[in-house]
Amino acid sequence: MKNNIFEGGIGIMNNMPEVKLGIVAVSRDCFPESLSVNRRKALIDAYTKKYGAENIYECPICIVESEIHMVQALEDIKKAGCNALCVYLGNFGPEISETLLAKHFDGPKMFVAAAEETGDNLVQGRGDAYCGMLNASYNLQLRNINAYIPEYPVGDAEECADMIHEFMPVARAVIGLNDLKIISFGPRPLNFLACNAPIKQLYNLGVEIEENSELDLFEAFNKHAGDERIPAVVKEMEEELGAGNKKPEILEKLAQYEITLKDWVEDHRGYRKYVAIAGKCWPAFQTQFGFVPCYVNSRLTDQGIPVSCEVDIYGALSEFIGTVVSEDTVTLLDINNTVPKDMYESEIKGKYDYTQKDTFMGFHCGNTASSKLAFCEMKNQMIMARTLPEEVTQGTLEGDIIPGDITFYRLQSTADCKLRAYIAHGEVLPVATKSFGGVGIFAIPEMGRFYRHVLLEGGYPHHGAVAFGHFGKALYEVFKYIGVPVEEIGYNQPKGVRYKTENPFA
């Protein structure tokens, strides 16, 4: 990620988990231990050559059908500071001790197995890890151990190195969730029950939540009046906005608010390493604070501290997951409005391979970071200005979202405390929106059917998180790993693949 720390002379807070994965080779006692050891060394070499050695650790202990070896290996990787584990079946492997290692390791773990290298060495050089992985999976289920197993978990050194690398964002997310605190301010705005979800599942996921009143935040904001750090933050904002700084008179208040939030995080994160924020941004915010928080929210999100609008706690959770998976800035948008037929006909049809129902506009008032906008201007919030004095609606960031690949996704608790998620790959089209706010024209294959049979029937709220790139594979594995039932992970079914509730005669 380009920036995941607090800046502006306010101290430093790293909000991105770092993975150090220990690779432990295992061996059945009736197979040559050297086979596993040599294959482990080849795996380490392959990974280091392609991805570097920074995030992996080679455990020197090969577990050979021994619980004592298991304890020794466990102690070794803990001492090395490993927070993730790869159990590597260099041969058939000892199903008991290898799964006990996974049981006693406190962190995300994966299992991979070695393929046979050559048809010229299938006597002393045959390891049968393909077979051993079956017993490993059986024993993991027998002991109720949750572990990641790749789609095809058997490969040569280079292929297993790729599998480990694909596991890294999954591991980052799991590590992050186990040390995450969501800080919220205020109840949901009136008539926004869609953002009101039970917090029970947060605790089940290992996430803490601190719920505060907007009054608490307002008090803290007022105490930061005249803070000596304000001019430095104002300067940062001026440099970031450039010619888009259409409301320079509001920058001092926005800087004061940004410092308030950052100080609150530092003072309230407690024993948690990572933080996300869910804030109440209207309607009283404008009249009391005298501005809208959109631009500040966008800046914090760009610094790796996701901020959701309208006290959307599961939106903030989703943003955090996307941030650590993609190692990049994300945003939270309304799945907002249809693309008008005349705009579709003139700007999209025949130029891009999408139907009108595949397209929609993703929008929010101004919380999308400037780094993810093709251009930006800081203005007043037009919707709020319809019912409030314009002078208190300043501070939103407007612009068209940059074109390119995206992943639209969300993790949600239902009202009856069930975990549910969706993931869809698509893109932002390079088409002018002719609208306002932080907005883009999105295209997702078969979006019309996805909208009806996943979003509507799944009872999802209007907010969706957006990661900039295609990260569906990793997100799917994250959701599986943390306990979302696979039947509750929705995605945009390809044309010709019917949803369970889809009318076959339609």
Secondary structure in CASP SS format (residue, H / E / C, confidence):
PFRMAT SS
TARGET T0000
AUTHOR 0000-0000-0000
METHOD secondary structure of the structure
MODEL  1
M C 1.00
K C 1.00
N C 1.00
N C 1.00
I C 1.00
F C 1.00
E C 1.00
G C 1.00
G C 1.00
I C 1.00
G C 1.00
I C 1.00
M C 1.00
N C 1.00
N C 1.00
M C 1.00
P C 1.00
E C 1.00
V C 1.00
K C 1.00
L E 1.00
G E 1.00
I E 1.00
V E 1.00
A E 1.00
V E 1.00
S E 1.00
R C 1.00
D C 1.00
C C 1.00
F C 1.00
P C 1.00
E H 1.00
S H 1.00
L H 1.00
S H 1.00
V H 1.00
N H 1.00
R H 1.00
R H 1.00
K H 1.00
A H 1.00
L H 1.00
I H 1.00
D H 1.00
A H 1.00
Y H 1.00
T H 1.00
K H 1.00
K H 1.00
Y H 1.00
G C 1.00
A C 1.00
E C 1.00
N C 1.00
I E 1.00
Y E 1.00
E E 1.00
C C 1.00
P C 1.00
I C 1.00
C C 1.00
I E 1.00
V E 1.00
E C 1.00
S C 1.00
E H 1.00
I H 1.00
H H 1.00
M H 1.00
V H 1.00
Q H 1.00
A H 1.00
L H 1.00
E H 1.00
D H 1.00
I H 1.00
K H 1.00
K H 1.00
A C 1.00
G C 1.00
C C 1.00
N C 1.00
A E 1.00
L E 1.00
C E 1.00
V E 1.00
Y E 1.00
L E 1.00
G C 1.00
N C 1.00
F C 1.00
G C 1.00
P C 1.00
E H 1.00
I H 1.00
S H 1.00
E H 1.00
T H 1.00
L H 1.00
L H 1.00
A H 1.00
K H 1.00
H H 1.00
F C 1.00
D C 1.00
G C 1.00
P C 1.00
K E 1.00
M E 1.00
F E 1.00
V E 1.00
A E 1.00
A E 1.00
A C 1.00
E C 1.00
E C 1.00
T C 1.00
G C 1.00
D C 1.00
N C 1.00
L C 1.00
V C 1.00
Q C 1.00
G C 1.00
R C 1.00
G C 1.00
D C 1.00
A H 1.00
Y H 1.00
C H 1.00
G H 1.00
M H 1.00
L H 1.00
N H 1.00
A H 1.00
S H 1.00
Y H 1.00
N H 1.00
L H 1.00
Q H 1.00
L H 1.00
R C 1.00
N C 1.00
I C 1.00
N C 1.00
A C 1.00
Y E 1.00
I C 1.00
P C 1.00
E C 1.00
Y C 1.00
P C 1.00
V E 1.00
G E 1.00
D C 1.00
A H 1.00
E H 1.00
E H 1.00
C H 1.00
A H 1.00
D H 1.00
M H 1.00
I H 1.00
H H 1.00
E H 1.00
F H 1.00
M H 1.00
P H 1.00
V H 1.00
A H 1.00
R H 1.00
A H 1.00
V H 1.00
I H 1.00
G H 1.00
L H 1.00
N C 1.00
D C 1.00
L E 1.00
K E 1.00
I E 1.00
I E 1.00
S E 1.00
F E 1.00
G C 1.00
P C 1.00
R C 1.00
P C 1.00
L C 1.00
N C 1.00
F C 1.00
L H 1.00
A H 1.00
C H 1.00
N C 1.00
A C 1.00
P C 1.00
I C 1.00
K H 1.00
Q H 1.00
L H 1.00
Y H 1.00
N H 1.00
L C 1.00
G C 1.00
V C 1.00
E E 1.00
I E 1.00
E E 1.00
E E 1.00
N E 1.00
S C 1.00
E H 1.00
L H 1.00
D H 1.00
L H 1.00
F H 1.00
E H 1.00
A H 1.00
F H 1.00
N H 1.00
K H 1.00
H C 1.00
A C 1.00
G C 1.00
D C 1.00
E C 1.00
R C 1.00
I H 1.00
P H 1.00
A H 1.00
V H 1.00
V H 1.00
K H 1.00
E H 1.00
M H 1.00
E H 1.00
E H 1.00
E H 1.00
L H 1.00
G H 1.00
A H 1.00
G H 1.00
N E 1.00
K C 1.00
K C 1.00
P H 1.00
E H 1.00
I H 1.00
L H 1.00
E H 1.00
K H 1.00
L H 1.00
A H 1.00
Q H 1.00
Y H 1.00
E H 1.00
I H 1.00
T H 1.00
L H 1.00
K H 1.00
D H 1.00
W H 1.00
V H 1.00
E H 1.00
D H 1.00
H H 1.00
R C 1.00
G C 1.00
Y C 1.00
R C 1.00
K C 1.00
Y E 1.00
V E 1.00
A E 1.00
I E 1.00
A E 1.00
G E 1.00
K C 1.00
C C 1.00
W C 1.00
P C 1.00
A H 1.00
F H 1.00
Q H 1.00
T H 1.00
Q H 1.00
F H 1.00
G C 1.00
F C 1.00
V C 1.00
P C 1.00
C H 1.00
Y H 1.00
V H 1.00
N H 1.00
S H 1.00
R H 1.00
L H 1.00
T H 1.00
D H 1.00
Q C 1.00
G C 1.00
I C 1.00
P C 1.00
V E 1.00
S E 1.00
C C 1.00
E C 1.00
V C 1.00
D C 1.00
I H 1.00
Y H 1.00
G H 1.00
A H 1.00
L H 1.00
S H 1.00
E H 1.00
F H 1.00
I H 1.00
G H 1.00
T H 1.00
V H 1.00
V H 1.00
S H 1.00
E C 1.00
D C 1.00
T C 1.00
V E 1.00
T E 1.00
L E 1.00
L E 1.00
D E 1.00
I E 1.00
N E 1.00
N E 1.00
T C 1.00
V C 1.00
P C 1.00
K H 1.00
D H 1.00
M H 1.00
Y H 1.00
E H 1.00
S H 1.00
E H 1.00
I C 1.00
K E 1.00
G C 1.00
K C 1.00
Y E 1.00
D C 1.00
Y C 1.00
T C 1.00
Q H 1.00
K H 1.00
D H 1.00
T E 1.00
F E 1.00
M E 1.00
G E 1.00
F E 1.00
H E 1.00
C C 1.00
G C 1.00
N C 1.00
T C 1.00
A C 1.00
S H 1.00
S H 1.00
K H 1.00
L E 1.00
A C 1.00
F C 1.00
C C 1.00
E E 1.00
M E 1.00
K E 1.00
N E 1.00
Q C 1.00
M C 1.00
I C 1.00
M H 1.00
A H 1.00
R H 1.00
T C 1.00
L C 1.00
P C 1.00
E H 1.00
E H 1.00
V H 1.00
T C 1.00
Q E 1.00
G E 1.00
T E 1.00
L E 1.00
E E 1.00
G E 1.00
D E 1.00
I E 1.00
I C 1.00
P C 1.00
G E 1.00
D E 1.00
I E 1.00
T E 1.00
F E 1.00
Y E 1.00
R E 1.00
L E 1.00
Q E 1.00
S E 1.00
T C 1.00
A C 1.00
D C 1.00
C C 1.00
K C 1.00
L E 1.00
R E 1.00
A E 1.00
Y E 1.00
I E 1.00
A E 1.00
H E 1.00
G E 1.00
E E 1.00
V E 1.00
L C 1.00
P C 1.00
V C 1.00
A C 1.00
T C 1.00
K C 1.00
S C 1.00
F C 1.00
G C 1.00
G E 1.00
V E 1.00
G E 1.00
I E 1.00
F E 1.00
A E 1.00
I C 1.00
P C 1.00
E C 1.00
M H 1.00
G H 1.00
R H 1.00
F H 1.00
Y H 1.00
R H 1.00
H H 1.00
V H 1.00
L H 1.00
L H 1.00
E C 1.00
G C 1.00
G C 1.00
Y C 1.00
P C 1.00
H C 1.00
H E 1.00
G E 1.00
A E 1.00
V E 1.00
A E 1.00
F C 1.00
G C 1.00
H C 1.00
F C 1.00
G H 1.00
K H 1.00
A H 1.00
L H 1.00
Y H 1.00
E H 1.00
V H 1.00
F H 1.00
K H 1.00
Y H 1.00
I C 1.00
G C 1.00
V C 1.00
P C 1.00
V H 1.00
E H 1.00
E H 1.00
I E 1.00
G E 1.00
Y E 1.00
N C 1.00
Q C 1.00
P C 1.00
K C 1.00
G C 1.00
V C 1.00
R C 1.00
Y C 1.00
K C 1.00
T C 1.00
E C 1.00
N C 1.00
P C 1.00
F C 1.00
A C 1.00
END
